[in-house]
Amino acid sequence: MPQTLPAPRRPVGDFSEPTVPAVDELDHRIIHALRIDGRAPFSRIAEVLGVSTQTVARRYGRLSSELSLRVVGVVNPRQPSGGKWILRLTASPNTAQNVAQSLARRDDTAWVRLMSGGTEICFVMNSAAHHTLLFREIPRVASIAEVSAHRLLHTYLGGPTAWQGHTTALTDGQQEQLRRTLDSPDVADEPKFRASLPQGDWHLLAALQRNGRISYTDLAAETGQSSSTITRRVAALQASGMLTFDVEISAEVYGVTTQALLWMSVAPSHLNEVASTLMQHREIAFLASTTGPTNLVALVLCRTPSELHDYLAHGLSALDSIRMLETSPVQRTLKTCSPFLQSAQQPPA
């Protein structure tokens, strides 16, 4: 019997490499609108874009079926939480993909990628799963030769609209129209962060992580709460910053064919300065400080290998405080969003 990680609790789809269908300007505008408000009704998106509701609904259906577009609810990673780890595994060439697929199917992992020549796996996990996965499950897989774990200390850049390529389809006026103000009575008294949540909120968040656009009626049926209560709680969680929505879709939709993780060692006294500069670079989609031999990790998105070369040779050349740089190319992305609940307290049993 082949050695793999324990069976996942839920499937997340086929991992075969799809052929990305063509998308046009209206498709990009709809995707951008969903990144601003993942639960925006088709009618409101249609009004802002100047098209019919049926057109938006039809385009959304096509993007979902042909490009696997998915809106998911996530707990804001900038809120205090139990913490996250980014792990790098090295596995044998004939088993690395199976291991990566098993990791991608888990509820407690995110951001799963095959790196380099396909023998390295990089993924993010929450601290609640850290001990079990790192010390119990991974050691049982004989094909995994090396493991390194890095605590994510501070996220400088990340989340639904971090990469600038996601935020160029709509005008400033259209973006403003799509942003809504949540001013229900519950929202006014909602703290910025709550270390523990009511059991009903955990059920609500779990349903939204599976489908960020699930209707309030269906949410009520799944959680056993009234539609009015569900509506208030979703608004309160969004207004407090606890709940955001992200859009999962292939980066190739934006013409990105080359991705890489940059592991950087920066002089501690210049860490924030370097991070502030990198945050302004259009190629950067994620940036965080970490523990380990390097103290800064970034995800770079480029259209071609030549563009990545130019960025490494010129975009980073002015940052003398970067003392060491390791470039790890992404061969394949198996999971991009972070649907697990990142909180100091796990949902009640």
N, C-alpha and C positions, 0 to 999 in steps of 0.2 A: 504493500500500500504506500503510495507516495506521501512524503512528509509535507504537509501544508498547515497553515494556521487553522484554528478551529472554525467550524462552519459559521457563516455569517447569520445574523438574525433576520436580515431582510435583503432582498435583491435590489439592485439599483440599475438594472438594465444591461443591455448588450455592450461589451467593451470593444467590439470590432471597430476598426478605423472607418468612419463614414466618409463618403464623398460629400463635400459641403456644397449644397445647391447655391445658386446665385441669389443674392439679396439686393434690393434696391434702396433708394433713399427713404421711402416710406417705411420699409422694414426697419431700418436703422432708427428712425424717429420713434417707432412703436417700442423698440427695445430700450431706447433711452428713456422714454416715458415710464416704462415699467421699472427702470432702475431708480427713478425718482419716487415713484409710488407704485409698488408692486401690486397693490390691491385697487388701483384706480379703475373705476368702471369703464368698460369700453366706450360708453356714451360720452364720458368726460374726456377721454383720450381723443375720440373722434372730433369733439368740439374744438379742442385745442389745435388739432392738426388740420382741421378744415375738410374732413372727409366724413363718410357715413359710418354709423355704428356697425353696420353689416360688414363694411370693408375692413375695419379694425378687427372684428371678430374672425373674419375669414383669414386675414393675414396672421393673426395670433395662432389660429388652428394649424396653419401651414408651418409656421415657425416651430410649433410644438412637435408636430408629427415628423417633419423632415429634418429639423435641426436640433431636436431634443431640447428646445428651450423649456426651462423650468423655473418658476418663481418659488423661492423657498423663504420661510421665516427663519431668522437667526437672532440669537442674543448678541447684542452689540459687543464686539471684542474689546472695545475701549472702556467698558464698564469693569469695575472690580470683579474678579472671578477666581475660581480655584486655580487658574493658570493653564497655560498650554505649553506643549513640548513639540519640537520639530525633531524627527528622527531620520537618520540615514542608515539604511541597511544595504549590505552587499551580499548578493545571492548568486548561486550558480546560474549560468545563462539559460539552462533548460528549465529552471523553476522560477526565475525571477518574476515572470509575468503572472504565473498562478498565485504567487505570494502577494503581488501587488493587487490583483483582483480580489483576493480574500480580504485584504485590508480596506479596499475601497467599499466593500459591501457592509462593513461594520458601521454601527450607529455612532461609535465613539471616535471615528477618525474623519479627517478632512484633507483636502488638498493633496491627494495621492498622485504621485508622478513617477514614471520610470525615467531614470537619468542616465547620462553618459552613453555607454554602449548598450544599455538595457540590462545591466547587471546591478545597478544601484537603484534603490527605491527611497524616495523622500516623501514623508507625510507628516501631518500635524495630528496630534491627539490631545485630549483634555487630561488634566492631572488626575481625575478620578480613575481613568483607565491605565494611567502610566505604570503603576506598580505591577498590576496583573499582566499587562501585555509585555512589558519589558523584562520582567523577572520570571514569569511563569510560561507564557505562551511562546514568545519568540525563541527562547533557548531550546524548545522542543523541536524546532525546525532545523534539521541537520544541514540543509542547503544554505542557510544563512551563515556567512563566514565572519562578517564584521558588523558591529552595531555602534553607533554613536548617538547620544541623546543630548539635546541642547534646550534649555529652558528659554522660552520667549519672554524676555523681561519687559520690553516696551514696544508697542506697535506704533511706529511713526506714520506709516501709510498702509492702508488696507481697508477692506470693506466694499460696499456696493458700488461706490463711484470713485474708487481710488485712481484707477488708470484713466489718463486723459482721453484715450481713444474711445472710452465709453460715453463721453460727455460732450460730444461735438455735433450731434445731429440736430438738436433743438436750439432755437434762439433763447436768449436770456428771458425774453418775455414769455415764451412758451413754457420754459422751466418754472417760472414764477407762477404761472397759471396752474400748474400741476401740483405745486406744493400747497398742502392744506394745513390749516391751523386747527389743532385739536383743543377745544376749550370746554369740554364737558366738566361738570362739577368734580367727578372723580379725578380728572387730570390735574386740576389745580393743586390738590393735596398729595399727589403722587410723588414720593421721594425719588431722587436721582438714581438711587440703587437700593434694592432691598436684598439683604443677605439670604432671606428665605422667602419663598412665594407660597401662596395658598395652593392646595392640591389641585383646585380647579384651574389655576393658571398653568400648572405643569401639563395638564391634559390639553389645554388650549394651545400651548406652545408646541407640544408634540404633534398635534394635528396640523399646525401651520408649517412645521418643518417638513412635513410630507407634501403639502400642497399649499403654497402661500396664497393662492387665489380661491381657496375653498369658500363657499358661500357662508354667510352668517347662519342661515338655516341649517346647513349641513354641520357647521361647527357646533350649533346647539344640540343637534342630534347626537354627535360624537361625544360631547362632554357632559350631556345631561343638564345643561344650564339653559336659561331662556335666551332668546335672540337679543333682547334688549341688554341683558347682562353681558353677553358675549361682545356686543358692539361697544359697550362702555369699556370693557377690559382690554380689548384690542387697542382702542384709542389711548387708554391710559398707559399701556405698556409701550406704545410707540412714542407718546409724548415724553415719557420718563427717560427715553433712550435705551431702554432694556431690549426692545424689539425693533428690528429693522428687517427689510426684505432685500434679497439679492436675486440676481438673474443668472442662472447657469446656462451657458451657451458656448460653443466652441470659439476660441480666439481667432480661428481662421475666418470667421465671419467678418472680421475687421482687417483681413489681409495679413494677419500675423502667422508666419510659418516657422519662426525661430524664437525659442524661449530658452532662458538660462537662469540658473540660480548663481548669484555672486556671493561668495563667502569672503568677507573682508575683515582684516585686522586693522583697527584704527586706534591711534593714540587716544587714550581715555579722555584727556583734556580737550580733544577736538571732536569727540563722538557726536555731540549734538550739532556742532557746526557742519560736519560732513553730512549728517542726516538731513539737516535743513536744506543743504544744497541739492542733495539727491532727490528730495521730494519735489523739486521743481523740474526735474528731468522728465520729459514726456515718455521715455522708455520704461520708467519704473512703475510697476503695478503693486508692489508690496515691499515694505521695508520695516525691519524690526531689529532691535538689539537682542543679543543672545549670550548665553554662557558658552564656555568652551574655548578652543584655541583661537577662534575668530569671534569677534564681538558684534558683527553687523551682517545681516543677510538680506538680500534683495532679489526680487524676481524681475527680470528684464524681458520685455516683449518687443520683438523687432520683426520687420517684414521679410528680411532676407539675412543669410549668414554675413553678407558683406556689411549690412547695416549694423549687425552686432559687432563686427570687427571695428567699424568706424567709431562706435560708441565706446568700446574698450580702449581704443587707441587715442581717441580725442575727447570724448565726453568725460572720461575719468582722469585725463592727464593732468588737469589743473588741481586735483585733490591730492596734494603731497602728503597729507596726513594718513592716507591709506598705505600702510606699511607692507601689506601682503594681500594678494587677491587670488582666489581660486574660482575658476569658471566651470560650472557643471551644467552642460546642455541638457535640456529637457527633450527626451526622445518621444514621450507619449504621456498625455494627461488622462488619468482615469477618473478623477473626481476633483471638482474645483471649488464648490461652495462648502460652507461650514455649517451643516444643518444640526450638529449636535448642540445640546443645551449647555452653554458654558457658564456654569454657576457654581458657587461655593457649596451649594446643597443640591443633592440629587433629588429627582422627583420621588415622592413617597411611593412605597410599594402598593 
